[in-house]
């Protein structure tokens, strides 16, 4: 077995939690059950990884087998990578039968023609997800197995989830290969990123439902309050307001946990409504703004703003519509409104 392959397998095993090593190796299927029984999982992780490498040496493992182990690891622990969502488009009248064998051939042909030194591995899963692992090289260097791109494509859908390598220059080539192989015409990033792959899937596949309603604050009513019951009235009003905030928040965000989204951005376009005293009334060009949000758990953070007293309830639709913007990227990428001093919802 090549030393490079041995080292790559060793490093992959080191990343696996000790209690999960045997489960991952069983899913790999390269080592027999009898070989797995010889592993002493009570040793140090380094010694376990060396023993696994020795067993792979006995089976003459190659880079293809090492790549399959890496795919299985990333499938079990997808949160170790940052994922971006891309949406492909085609004419509505076009209906194509998806052929997995043809899809694989086109991906390989496109990438290997453009870049000689590249390795591509596929693995299919039961949810119609095709996992693609690409290790990139250069015309003069072999593929770097430690700088890989991952693609998760669900057949018969226009959505692609990509975890790109640090070599960003390969991303356009990868996107072009995906468009050609899946018989689409165009591909665009949807401006949604997260370590939680399943949450991104929940958003774009509409497995997450969120109620979007517009609420208007009720006008304050004047009351004749005597001094002796003012404290009780204030306490009751505070209690009622907290209950209202929780009710409105629940109606907007729902009762269940939010999809784990870490990054979102969209473009906002607004017109400038100037003061007549200012000499800018003839400006016709709209102001454009790129709005970015980031958080370890963006949607849960937004959900907690009103109950924490950091924002009025309900939140602006510009904040609560982020999952909807991810699903309907082409329709609502730009929003138009007026600019009386701040960006507002139309």
Rosetta blueprint (number, residue, H / E / L):
1 X L
2 X L
3 X H
4 X H
5 X H
6 X H
7 X H
8 X H
9 X H
10 X H
11 X H
12 X H
13 X H
14 X H
15 X H
16 X L
17 X L
18 X H
19 X H
20 X H
21 X H
22 X H
23 X H
24 X H
25 X H
26 X H
27 X H
28 X H
29 X L
30 X L
31 X L
32 X L
33 X H
34 X H
35 X H
36 X H
37 X H
38 X L
39 X L
40 X L
41 X L
42 X L
43 X L
44 X L
45 X H
46 X H
47 X H
48 X H
49 X H
50 X H
51 X H
52 X H
53 X H
54 X H
55 X H
56 X H
57 X H
58 X H
59 X L
60 X L
61 X L
62 X L
63 X H
64 X H
65 X H
66 X H
67 X H
68 X H
69 X H
70 X H
71 X H
72 X H
73 X H
74 X H
75 X H
76 X H
77 X L
78 X H
79 X H
80 X H
81 X L
82 X L
83 X E
84 X E
85 X E
86 X E
87 X E
88 X E
89 X E
90 X L
91 X L
92 X L
93 X L
94 X L
95 X L
96 X L
97 X L
98 X L
99 X L
100 X H
101 X H
102 X H
103 X H
104 X H
105 X H
106 X H
107 X H
108 X H
109 X H
110 X H
111 X H
112 X H
113 X H
114 X H
115 X L
116 X L
117 X L
118 X E
119 X E
120 X E
121 X E
122 X E
123 X E
124 X E
125 X L
126 X L
127 X L
128 X L
129 X E
130 X E
131 X E
132 X E
133 X E
134 X E
135 X E
136 X E
137 X L
138 X E
139 X L
140 X L
141 X E
142 X L
143 X L
144 X L
145 X L
146 X L
147 X L
148 X E
149 X E
150 X E
151 X E
152 X E
153 X E
154 X E
155 X L
156 X L
157 X L
158 X L
159 X E
160 X E
161 X E
162 X E
163 X E
164 X L
165 X L
166 X L
167 X L
168 X H
169 X H
170 X H
171 X H
172 X H
173 X H
174 X H
175 X H
176 X H
177 X H
178 X H
179 X H
180 X H
181 X H
182 X L
183 X L
184 X L
185 X L
186 X E
187 X E
188 X E
189 X E
190 X E
191 X E
192 X E
193 X E
194 X E
195 X L
196 X L
197 X H
198 X H
199 X H
200 X H
201 X H
202 X H
203 X H
204 X H
205 X L
206 X L
207 X L
208 X L
209 X L
210 X L
211 X L
212 X L
213 X L
214 X L
215 X L
216 X L
217 X L
218 X L
219 X L
220 X L
221 X L
222 X L
223 X L
224 X L
225 X L
226 X L
227 X H
228 X H
229 X H
230 X H
231 X H
232 X H
233 X H
234 X H
235 X H
236 X H
237 X H
238 X H
239 X H
240 X H
241 X H
242 X H
243 X H
244 X H
245 X H
246 X H
247 X H
248 X H
249 X H
250 X H
251 X H
252 X H
253 X H
254 X L
255 X L
256 X L
257 X L
258 X L
259 X L
260 X L
261 X L
262 X L
263 X E
264 X E
265 X E
266 X E
267 X E
268 X E
269 X E
270 X E
271 X E
272 X E
273 X L
274 X L
275 X L
276 X L
277 X L
278 X L
279 X L
280 X L
281 X L
282 X L
283 X L
284 X L
285 X L
286 X L
287 X E
288 X E
289 X E
290 X E
291 X E
292 X E
293 X E
294 X E
295 X L
296 X L
297 X L
298 X H
299 X H
300 X H
301 X H
302 X H
303 X H
304 X H
305 X H
306 X H
307 X H
308 X L
309 X L
310 X L
311 X L
312 X L
313 X L
314 X L
315 X L
316 X L
317 X H
318 X H
319 X H
320 X H
321 X L
322 X H
323 X H
324 X H
325 X H
326 X H
327 X H
328 X L
329 X H
330 X H
331 X H
332 X H
333 X L
334 X E
335 X E
336 X L
337 X L
338 X E
339 X E
340 X L
341 X L
342 X L
343 X E
344 X L
345 X L
346 X L
